[in-house]
Amino acid sequence: MSTFLATFIVIAVAFSALAIGLILRNKPIEGSCGGVMTSEDGTCSICGKTEMNSCTRTDS
């Protein structure tokens, strides 16, 4: 039981620290490209765009 309690406290502290960090940054959460634009010729292999900022979000 003490192991469960200690684990719960550690996870709660970690989530609290992440939440406080996000609040203090005052920026929305953003996704990353995941390295899609790191091809040799600089184009996205999925959509063919050449600039990261030109990608638009599509909701399915």
C-alpha positions in Angstrom: 0.0 0.0 0.0 2.8 2.4 0.8 4.3 1.8 -2.7 1.0 2.7 -4.3 0.7 5.8 -2.2 4.3 6.9 -3.0 3.8 6.3 -6.7 0.5 8.2 -6.7 2.2 11.2 -5.0 5.1 11.2 -7.4 2.8 11.1 -10.5 0.5 13.8 -9.0 3.5 16.1 -8.3 4.8 15.5 -11.9 1.4 16.4 -13.4 1.1 19.4 -11.2 4.5 20.7 -12.2 3.6 20.2 -15.9 0.3 22.1 -15.4 2.0 25.0 -13.6 4.6 25.2 -16.3 1.9 25.5 -19.0 0.0 28.1 -17.1 3.1 30.2 -16.5 4.2 30.0 -20.2 0.8 31.3 -21.2 1.0 29.7 -24.6 -1.4 27.2 -26.1 -0.2 23.6 -26.4 1.1 22.9 -30.0 1.8 19.7 -31.8 5.1 19.1 -33.5 5.7 18.2 -37.1 7.5 15.0 -35.9 10.3 15.4 -38.4 8.2 15.2 -41.5 9.9 18.2 -43.0 13.4 16.8 -42.5 13.6 15.1 -45.9 16.7 15.7 -48.1 14.9 18.0 -50.5 13.0 19.9 -47.8 9.5 18.9 -48.9 6.9 17.1 -46.9 6.6 13.5 -48.1 2.9 13.5 -47.1 1.5 16.8 -48.5 4.3 18.2 -50.7 4.6 21.6 -48.9 8.0 23.2 -48.6 7.4 25.4 -45.5 6.3 24.2 -42.1 4.1 27.3 -41.4 2.1 26.7 -44.6 0.6 23.5 -43.3 -3.1 23.7 -42.4 -4.9 21.7 -39.9 -7.6 19.3 -41.2 -10.2 17.9 -38.9 -11.4 14.5 -39.8 
